[in-house]
Amino acid sequence: MPNYKYSGKNAQGKNVSGSISAENEAAAMNRLRGQKIQVAALNISAGFNPFAAIKRMMGPGVSITDISIFSRQFATMINAGLPVLQALSIIGEQTPNAAFKKIIQSLKDDIGSGGNLSDSMGRFPQVFDELYVNMIRSGELGGVLDVILERLSIYMEKNDALRRKIKSAMMYPSVVMTVAVGVVIFLMVKVVPTFKDVFDSFGASLPGPTLLLLSISKFFQHFWWAVIVGAVSVIVAFKLVGKTAKGAFMIDAGMLKIPVFGELIKKSSVAKFARTLGTLLKSGVPILEALDTVAKTAGNKVVEDVILTARASIREGQGITEPLKKNGVFPPMVVQMVSVGEETGKIDEMLMRAADFYETEVDTAVEGLSSILEPIIIVFLGGTIGFIVIAMFMPMFSLGDMVGGK
């Protein structure tokens, strides 16, 4: 059981600090609250555990689908008049995900000890992001938790559906390309060397394509480790660059310029921006706070930069429309709808309409992507396999001509 170092104030208002053993952070907080200690800081003090570190890096094992189902069930129960603790208890019993079951139990324990729902959820940022926590907090403060949960469940379902469509569209080409690469490597490593022995026995000079193919095959046979090291190095370098602010911006900007894919990413980002901001504003979250949350959950640094620029513009007493228009990331239709929303005071409604429209556009773009990728993959496979077959049989034809000439 890990140890946690804490600091805070006791019931008499004096500063206190120390350590406490607990199953997890939420359990430690509950024990300290039971001791009438108002916690200011709580940090794990146990020695480094590589397995625990890896587990933390991989996340708690709760998917977006799990959170979406939780949100819908929670909203339905609260709307039916069930107390929060009872609703969490029922959902926890029905949840098949063991990791999520523990998190729900922690929420129950925290609330049972006098905590509030938003702060409890805020202790699990990998599961409940800032948007989720802010909306729950808004619902608690306004006494409209049932309404907020209903909007959250709709938002999560829409977001999950959008993610699933893009993922399913990429599944087929990813599988086909993986199989194709595997087949080509097999031919290079196992089949082509067999032909090389045959060609060497004839002692005849080989055509250029055949020599090229044999050279590639030899490279794969003797330097396969270099291919793996090279691939891993590229991935690691890409991730390291992506962790820097400038590198992440350059990568995301480049992604938006990729033919076909860039347009899909842009439409998806616009749909997410409109849906997220519209949901937050409709739930009563102040626009500056809402824009800050939307920027953090944008998923693209270019879009995030535009949103933060818009936030700065509003903070200085200007509108949101001009910053969105300048960059060119947001389509004119979205900018126009936001402008109309500003003028009429119904920006949340206009954003929701824009979200509906661009989610439909994403559907269309996904279908178009599938229809474009299929012939490209077929041409690539045909060309690669065709080159290998031709290069293998060209010497056979030459030898046949030589025998016929004799």
Secondary structure per residue as TSV (DSSP state, phi and psi in degrees):
chain	resnum	aa	ss	phi	psi
A	1	M	-	360.0	127.3
A	2	P	-	-71.8	156.6
A	3	N	E	-100.7	145.1
A	4	Y	E	-124.3	131.2
A	5	K	E	-88.4	137.6
A	6	Y	E	-134.7	158.2
A	7	S	E	-145.4	148.4
A	8	G	E	173.4	-151.6
A	9	K	E	-127.7	142.2
A	10	N	-	-87.0	-174.2
A	11	A	T	-62.5	-25.2
A	12	Q	T	-87.8	0.4
A	13	G	S	86.1	7.7
A	14	K	-	-87.3	146.9
A	15	N	E	-70.7	130.9
A	16	V	E	-133.3	156.7
A	17	S	E	-153.5	160.8
A	18	G	E	169.0	-160.9
A	19	S	E	-133.0	155.9
A	20	I	E	-147.8	141.2
A	21	S	E	-94.3	134.4
A	22	A	-	-156.1	161.0
A	23	E	S	-64.7	-40.2
A	24	N	S	-155.5	-178.2
A	25	E	H	-63.8	-41.6
A	26	A	H	-64.3	-40.3
A	27	A	H	-65.3	-38.1
A	28	A	H	-63.1	-43.1
A	29	M	H	-61.3	-41.7
A	30	N	H	-63.5	-41.5
A	31	R	H	-65.6	-41.0
A	32	L	H	-67.8	-37.9
A	33	R	H	-64.2	-36.7
A	34	G	H	-63.0	-26.0
A	35	Q	T	-90.8	11.1
A	36	K	T	61.7	36.2
A	37	I	-	-104.9	125.6
A	38	Q	E	-87.2	107.0
A	39	V	E	-77.9	130.1
A	40	A	E	-101.3	-34.4
A	41	A	E	-148.0	141.8
A	42	L	E	-143.9	118.5
A	43	N	E	-135.6	143.4
A	44	I	E	-69.7	137.1
A	45	S	-	-119.4	6.1
A	46	A	S	-69.0	158.1
A	47	G	-	-63.6	164.9
A	48	F	-	-67.1	128.2
A	49	N	-	-119.3	109.0
A	50	P	H	-59.8	-35.4
A	51	F	H	-69.2	-39.5
A	52	A	H	-66.6	-37.5
A	53	A	H	-63.7	-43.2
A	54	I	H	-63.1	-40.8
A	55	K	H	-62.4	-40.4
A	56	R	H	-65.5	-38.2
A	57	M	H	-65.6	-35.6
A	58	M	H	-77.2	-15.5
A	59	G	-	92.6	174.6
A	60	P	-	-79.4	-3.9
A	61	G	S	81.2	27.5
A	62	V	-	-111.7	120.9
A	63	S	-	-86.8	167.1
A	64	I	H	-61.8	-36.0
A	65	T	H	-62.9	-41.2
A	66	D	H	-59.5	-44.5
A	67	I	H	-68.1	-37.7
A	68	S	H	-63.0	-44.6
A	69	I	H	-65.7	-42.1
A	70	F	H	-58.3	-45.5
A	71	S	H	-61.7	-43.9
A	72	R	H	-65.1	-44.9
A	73	Q	H	-64.5	-42.3
A	74	F	H	-63.4	-45.1
A	75	A	H	-61.9	-43.2
A	76	T	H	-62.6	-43.1
A	77	M	H	-69.9	-41.4
A	78	I	H	-66.6	-40.0
A	79	N	H	-62.9	-29.7
A	80	A	T	-79.8	-3.6
A	81	G	T	96.4	8.6
A	82	L	-	-76.1	142.5
A	83	P	-	-63.8	155.6
A	84	V	H	-58.3	-45.4
A	85	L	H	-62.3	-41.4
A	86	Q	H	-66.8	-40.6
A	87	A	H	-62.2	-45.1
A	88	L	H	-64.2	-37.3
A	89	S	H	-62.7	-44.2
A	90	I	H	-66.7	-44.9
A	91	I	H	-64.2	-40.7
A	92	G	H	-60.8	-39.0
A	93	E	H	-68.2	-32.0
A	94	Q	H	-89.8	-13.0
A	95	T	-	-74.5	121.4
A	96	P	-	-77.4	-22.6
A	97	N	-	-75.8	114.3
A	98	A	H	-62.3	-39.8
A	99	A	H	-65.1	-43.0
A	100	F	H	-68.5	-34.4
A	101	K	H	-59.5	-41.3
A	102	K	H	-66.3	-38.6
A	103	I	H	-65.5	-43.3
A	104	I	H	-63.4	-37.6
A	105	Q	H	-63.7	-39.3
A	106	S	H	-63.9	-39.5
A	107	L	H	-60.8	-44.6
A	108	K	H	-60.3	-47.5
A	109	D	H	-61.2	-42.7
A	110	D	H	-64.4	-47.6
A	111	I	H	-66.9	-37.9
A	112	G	H	-63.8	-23.4
A	113	S	T	-92.7	8.1
A	114	G	T	103.1	1.4
A	115	G	-	-78.4	171.1
A	116	N	-	-107.3	162.6
A	117	L	H	-64.9	-43.2
A	118	S	H	-65.3	-42.8
A	119	D	H	-65.6	-37.7
A	120	S	H	-63.7	-44.1
A	121	M	H	-67.1	-32.9
A	122	G	H	-63.3	-17.3
A	123	R	T	-80.8	-2.2
A	124	F	-	-127.4	66.6
A	125	P	T	-63.6	-23.4
A	126	Q	T	-75.1	-15.7
A	127	V	T	-106.2	-52.0
A	128	F	S	-108.4	103.7
A	129	D	-	-73.1	179.2
A	130	E	H	-61.1	-38.5
A	131	L	H	-59.7	-47.4
A	132	Y	H	-61.2	-48.3
A	133	V	H	-64.3	-42.4
A	134	N	H	-62.6	-40.4
A	135	M	H	-68.1	-40.1
A	136	I	H	-62.9	-42.3
A	137	R	H	-61.6	-41.7
A	138	S	H	-61.6	-40.7
A	139	G	H	-66.4	-38.3
A	140	E	H	-67.0	-44.9
A	141	L	H	-66.3	-37.8
A	142	G	H	-88.5	-2.6
A	143	G	T	67.9	25.1
A	144	V	-	-127.1	46.1
A	145	L	H	-60.7	-35.7
A	146	D	H	-63.2	-42.5
A	147	V	H	-66.0	-44.7
A	148	I	H	-63.8	-41.7
A	149	L	H	-64.3	-35.9
A	150	E	H	-64.5	-44.1
A	151	R	H	-66.1	-39.0
A	152	L	H	-63.4	-41.6
A	153	S	H	-65.2	-39.9
A	154	I	H	-64.1	-44.3
A	155	Y	H	-60.9	-47.0
A	156	M	H	-63.9	-40.1
A	157	E	H	-65.3	-42.0
A	158	K	H	-64.8	-44.3
A	159	N	H	-64.2	-41.9
A	160	D	H	-66.8	-40.5
A	161	A	H	-63.4	-41.3
A	162	L	H	-63.4	-44.2
A	163	R	H	-63.2	-41.6
A	164	R	H	-64.5	-39.5
A	165	K	H	-63.9	-44.4
A	166	I	H	-66.7	-41.4
A	167	K	H	-64.0	-42.8
A	168	S	H	-67.1	-34.0
A	169	A	H	-66.6	-31.7
A	170	M	H	-87.9	-14.3
A	171	M	H	-63.0	-50.6
A	172	Y	H	-60.0	-54.3
A	173	P	H	-62.2	-33.3
A	174	S	H	-65.1	-44.8
A	175	V	H	-65.1	-45.7
A	176	V	H	-62.0	-44.2
A	177	M	H	-66.1	-37.5
A	178	T	H	-63.4	-45.6
A	179	V	H	-63.7	-41.4
A	180	A	H	-62.2	-45.4
A	181	V	H	-62.4	-41.1
A	182	G	H	-61.5	-42.8
A	183	V	H	-64.3	-44.2
A	184	V	H	-62.8	-43.0
A	185	I	H	-63.3	-40.8
A	186	F	H	-60.2	-44.1
A	187	L	I	-63.1	-41.5
A	188	M	I	-67.5	-37.9
A	189	V	I	-87.9	-35.2
A	190	K	I	-108.4	-40.5
A	191	V	I	-87.6	-50.7
A	192	V	H	-59.0	-42.0
A	193	P	H	-57.7	-31.3
A	194	T	H	-63.4	-42.6
A	195	F	H	-65.6	-33.3
A	196	K	H	-61.1	-41.7
A	197	D	H	-61.8	-38.5
A	198	V	H	-65.4	-45.2
A	199	F	H	-63.5	-40.4
A	200	D	H	-62.9	-34.6
A	201	S	H	-67.1	-27.9
A	202	F	H	-76.8	-30.3
A	203	G	T	72.1	12.2
A	204	A	-	-89.6	157.1
A	205	S	-	-71.7	142.8
A	206	L	-	-102.6	149.2
A	207	P	-	-65.1	159.8
A	208	G	H	-56.1	-49.7
A	209	P	H	-57.5	-37.8
A	210	T	H	-67.9	-43.2
A	211	L	H	-61.3	-40.5
A	212	L	H	-63.0	-45.0
A	213	L	H	-64.2	-42.0
A	214	L	H	-65.1	-35.4
A	215	S	H	-66.0	-42.1
A	216	I	H	-63.7	-43.3
A	217	S	H	-60.7	-42.9
A	218	K	H	-63.3	-39.9
A	219	F	H	-62.0	-46.7
A	220	F	H	-61.9	-36.6
A	221	Q	H	-68.1	-43.9
A	222	H	H	-97.7	-23.0
A	223	F	-	-125.2	33.6
A	224	W	H	-59.5	-32.4
A	225	W	H	-65.2	-32.9
A	226	A	H	-66.7	-35.4
A	227	V	H	-63.9	-45.3
A	228	I	H	-65.0	-46.2
A	229	V	H	-61.7	-42.1
A	230	G	H	-62.3	-44.5
A	231	A	H	-63.8	-45.2
A	232	V	H	-64.4	-40.1
A	233	S	H	-62.5	-41.1
A	234	V	H	-63.9	-44.1
A	235	I	H	-64.2	-45.1
A	236	V	H	-63.9	-44.8
A	237	A	H	-61.2	-41.4
A	238	F	H	-61.2	-42.1
A	239	K	H	-70.7	-38.2
A	240	L	H	-65.2	-42.5
A	241	V	H	-63.9	-38.9
A	242	G	H	-66.2	-17.6
A	243	K	H	-82.5	-15.9
A	244	T	S	-87.4	150.6
A	245	A	H	-61.5	-47.0
A	246	K	H	-67.2	-42.7
A	247	G	H	-63.7	-43.8
A	248	A	H	-62.6	-39.3
A	249	F	H	-64.8	-43.6
A	250	M	H	-64.3	-41.9
A	251	I	H	-63.6	-47.1
A	252	D	H	-66.3	-36.3
A	253	A	H	-64.9	-40.5
A	254	G	H	-64.5	-38.5
A	255	M	H	-60.9	-36.3
A	256	L	H	-70.5	-18.6
A	257	K	H	-96.3	-4.1
A	258	I	S	-68.5	130.2
A	259	P	T	-55.8	138.4
A	260	V	T	68.7	-59.5
A	261	F	H	-62.2	-41.9
A	262	G	H	-59.2	-41.5
A	263	E	H	-66.2	-38.7
A	264	L	H	-64.9	-43.2
A	265	I	H	-62.4	-42.3
A	266	K	H	-63.1	-47.9
A	267	K	H	-64.2	-38.5
A	268	S	H	-64.8	-41.5
A	269	S	H	-65.9	-40.8
A	270	V	H	-64.8	-43.6
A	271	A	H	-61.7	-43.4
A	272	K	H	-66.5	-41.9
A	273	F	H	-59.3	-49.7
A	274	A	H	-64.6	-44.4
A	275	R	H	-65.5	-43.8
A	276	T	H	-68.2	-49.7
A	277	L	H	-65.2	-42.1
A	278	G	H	-61.2	-42.0
A	279	T	H	-65.7	-43.0
A	280	L	H	-64.7	-45.7
A	281	L	H	-65.4	-39.6
A	282	K	H	-65.7	-25.5
A	283	S	T	-88.7	1.5
A	284	G	T	91.2	10.2
A	285	V	-	-75.4	131.2
A	286	P	-	-55.9	146.8
A	287	I	H	-63.0	-37.5
A	288	L	H	-65.1	-43.2
A	289	E	H	-66.8	-38.3
A	290	A	H	-64.1	-44.9
A	291	L	H	-65.3	-36.9
A	292	D	H	-62.7	-42.3
A	293	T	H	-67.1	-43.0
A	294	V	H	-62.3	-40.4
A	295	A	H	-61.6	-41.6
A	296	K	H	-69.8	-24.5
A	297	T	T	-106.4	13.7
A	298	A	-	-65.2	-38.6
A	299	G	S	84.8	-0.1
A	300	N	-	-146.6	126.0
A	301	K	H	-65.0	-31.7
A	302	V	H	-66.7	-47.0
A	303	V	H	-64.1	-40.9
A	304	E	H	-59.5	-41.8
A	305	D	H	-62.9	-41.1
A	306	V	H	-64.8	-42.2
A	307	I	H	-65.6	-41.9
A	308	L	H	-66.6	-33.8
A	309	T	H	-64.6	-41.7
A	310	A	H	-63.7	-38.6
A	311	R	H	-63.2	-43.8
A	312	A	H	-63.1	-37.1
A	313	S	H	-63.1	-43.4
A	314	I	H	-67.8	-39.4
A	315	R	H	-61.5	-30.1
A	316	E	T	-88.4	7.8
A	317	G	T	90.5	8.5
A	318	Q	-	-100.4	-176.5
A	319	G	-	-92.6	175.9
A	320	I	S	-92.4	-18.5
A	321	T	H	-66.9	-47.3
A	322	E	H	-61.0	-46.7
A	323	P	H	-60.7	-36.2
A	324	L	H	-67.8	-32.3
A	325	K	H	-76.1	-36.3
A	326	K	H	-64.7	-43.3
A	327	N	H	-70.9	-34.8
A	328	G	S	91.7	-2.4
A	329	V	-	-71.9	-42.7
A	330	F	S	-86.8	128.5
A	331	P	-	-61.6	153.3
A	332	P	H	-55.3	-35.0
A	333	M	H	-63.3	-41.3
A	334	V	H	-66.6	-43.8
A	335	V	H	-60.2	-42.4
A	336	Q	H	-65.2	-41.3
A	337	M	H	-66.4	-38.8
A	338	V	H	-64.9	-40.3
A	339	S	H	-62.0	-45.1
A	340	V	H	-63.1	-40.2
A	341	G	H	-62.5	-39.4
A	342	E	H	-63.0	-42.9
A	343	E	H	-69.8	-34.9
A	344	T	H	-94.8	-9.8
A	345	G	T	77.1	17.2
A	346	K	-	-123.0	47.0
A	347	I	H	-64.8	-32.8
A	348	D	H	-64.8	-41.4
A	349	E	H	-66.2	-42.1
A	350	M	H	-65.7	-37.6
A	351	L	H	-65.2	-39.7
A	352	M	H	-63.9	-40.0
A	353	R	H	-65.6	-40.5
A	354	A	H	-63.5	-38.3
A	355	A	H	-63.5	-44.7
A	356	D	H	-59.1	-44.1
A	357	F	H	-64.1	-46.9
A	358	Y	H	-77.5	-22.2
A	359	E	H	-67.6	-36.3
A	360	T	H	-66.5	-38.7
A	361	E	H	-63.6	-37.0
A	362	V	H	-64.8	-41.4
A	363	D	H	-56.5	-46.6
A	364	T	H	-64.3	-41.7
A	365	A	H	-65.7	-36.7
A	366	V	H	-64.6	-44.3
A	367	E	H	-62.6	-41.6
A	368	G	H	-65.3	-36.6
A	369	L	H	-63.0	-43.1
A	370	S	H	-61.5	-43.7
A	371	S	H	-69.1	-26.9
A	372	I	H	-81.2	-40.8
A	373	L	H	-68.8	-35.8
A	374	E	H	-57.6	-52.4
A	375	P	H	-65.7	-32.6
A	376	I	H	-63.1	-44.3
A	377	I	H	-64.0	-42.2
A	378	I	H	-62.2	-44.1
A	379	V	H	-63.9	-42.2
A	380	F	H	-62.3	-47.8
A	381	L	H	-63.5	-45.8
A	382	G	H	-60.6	-43.2
A	383	G	H	-65.6	-43.2
A	384	T	H	-66.9	-52.4
A	385	I	H	-64.4	-38.4
A	386	G	H	-61.8	-42.7
A	387	F	H	-61.5	-43.7
A	388	I	H	-62.0	-45.3
A	389	V	H	-64.5	-46.6
A	390	I	H	-62.8	-45.0
A	391	A	H	-62.5	-32.2
A	392	M	H	-74.0	-35.8
A	393	F	H	-94.7	-12.3
A	394	M	H	-57.8	-44.0
A	395	P	H	-63.8	-32.2
A	396	M	H	-61.4	-43.3
A	397	F	H	-64.3	-41.2
A	398	S	H	-63.1	-42.9
A	399	L	H	-65.8	-36.9
A	400	G	H	-62.6	-41.7
A	401	D	H	-64.6	-39.4
A	402	M	H	-64.9	-41.4
A	403	V	H	-67.5	-38.8
A	404	G	H	-66.1	-35.9
A	405	G	H	-68.7	-32.6
A	406	K	-	-70.1	360.0
